[in-house]
C-alpha cells in the first residue's frame, strides 16, 4: 500500500515538474515573442494602414514619401526584381542547367533513328571488302 | 618531428603555390596594371565555381640555352585542364603572359595537345584563351614543331567538337593559325592578331602601322573576317564564349542544349505583316524579322560587322538551337559579294557539322556586279554557298521575303539545294532578273521599233512584273511549298522544324569533297 502511495506521489511530482517547466518555457517564449515584435511593429506599420495613409496623402506630399512593400523600400524591391529577371535572362541565354530540358551530353531526348543516322553520317566511308 | 610524408606533402604544396603564382607576384602586378587578368583569373571567370581541375601544373621546360635554365616556372606559361561551363564539361587552356610573355614552347604544346586529345576522345568542347608574345625563340625549332602538334589536333577536332578561341592579348606569327583553325574566334579588349608585326612590316615594306590598326579586334571583325565576335573587356569576351557555347552541342553526335520553351510557338507578330515596305526598292532590317520570329532575346549574330550585307547567327525556336542565314536588304540591297559568300558558306558548314537546323531568309537582288568582284573571284566564292547548302544534311528551310533573283535565288536555298521546305511571303519576287533589264533583253527590237518606245517599255515591264514578281508562279511549279503570311512564319517554322527534327540524310561515301576555295 505504501508503495502505491509512493508511486502516486512520484507521478504527481514528476508530472507537476514537467508541466511547471512547460509553463515556464511557454512564458519565456511569449516574453521573447513580445520583445521581438515590439521594435519591429514600430518600424513596420500595418500594410493596409500604410496603403490607406498613402492614398489619403495629397499627390504632392505622396511624391516625397517613399512607399514600402513588406517593409522594404518599393524602389529597392523594384531593383531586386529587375536584377532577378536580368539574372534569369542571362542564365537562360547561357543555357544554364535549370533552363535546360535535358542533361548535357545525354541523348535520352533524341530518337534511335537519329542516333543510328548520325553514326552512319559520321562513318560514311568504309573500306571495301569488309 | 615532421614525418617523411609530411615533408613530401610540404614540397608538393610549395610547388603548387609556385605554379599558382605563374611568373611571380611582380609579373602578376604588371599584368593587373595593364588592366589584364592572369590566366587563372580568366579561367575562374569562364568556368563554373569550383569546377576546374588542372593538369600539368608542374611541367617545366628542359632547355638550358640562352639563360632559360634560370627561368623555369611550374606550368611553363600555360594552364590546362577541365572544367564546366553552365554545368557542361569543357576542356580549357589559358596562356599565362606572366611567364616569359606566354611564349609558346614545347611544353606548352605538349600540355595543349594532351588536353586536345582528351577533349576529342571525351567528345567535349575545347576553349582556348590566347595571350602570347609568340614562339619561344630560345627553343628554336622545338617551338616551331610544337605549333604543328597543336595544328594537327585542331584539324582532327574540326567538325567533331566545338573549338572556341578567345584572344585576350597578343597572338602573333605562327600562333595565329591555331585560333584560325578553330570554329569561332572572339577578340577581347586590346588583343591583336597578325602574322607579321609592325616592326617587320616596316623593315620589309617600309609601311608604318600600329599593332591595333594592323590586327586589332576592329580590323578582324569588320575587314578581314578572321574574328567572329569582339568585346570591350576580357570579362565580356569570356561571357561571349559562354553564350556561344550555349547554342552548340558537346560534339557532332549530339544536339545543342534544348531550353524549356518560354515563348509560345504559336505566337504571331503582327508587325511582320507590315515589315516589307510598299516601295520595293526601300530597305528594311532583316534582323527585325529574325527577332520577331524566333524566341524572345535569343538571337546571337555572328560576324555582325563583317560583310553586313549578309546576316548569320544563332537563335532558338521552342528552345532549340537554330542557325540563321539571311540577306540584309538594309546593306547593299542584300546583294551577295565575296565576303558575304564566305561568311554564309562557313556558317552553313558549322551548323551542318553540329546538327543545327538552318533557316534561310532570302531577299537578294543577285550577286554584286563589277570588275572588283569578278577579279576577286566572286564565282568561286559564290560557289562556296552552293557547295555548303548542297552538302549540308541538317534540316533546311528557306523563306523568300522579297527579291530572289537569278543565281542568288538558286544559291540561297532553292529547292534544288536540297532545301526541305521552301516558304515565301506574298511579297516575294522570284525571277531570273529584274523587270527592266529583262525587258531590255527580251524586247529590245520591239521597244526600239515602237511608236512610243518609253510607253511600250513601261507596258512590257508591267506585264513582266505581273507575271513574275509574285511567289505564285514558283508555287505553281512546286519550287515554293507554301505562300504564308509573314506573321505566320514563327508557328510555321516551329511545326516544320518539329517534323524535321529526326531528319537523317547521308551523302555518298567519299574521303572528302573538294569545296571551292
Interface residues (C-beta under 8 A of the other chain):
Chain A: X89 X91 X92 X93 X94 X95 X96 X97 X99 X100 X101 X102 X104 X105 X107 X109 X110 X111 X113 X114 X115 X116 X117 X118 X119 X120 X121 X122 X124 X125 X126
Chain B: X85 X86 X87 X88 X89 X123 X124 X242 X243 X245 X246 X247 X250 X252 X253 X254 X255 X257 X258 X259 X260 X262 X297 X298 X319 X355 X393 X501 X502 X504 X505 X506 X507 X508 X509 X510 X511
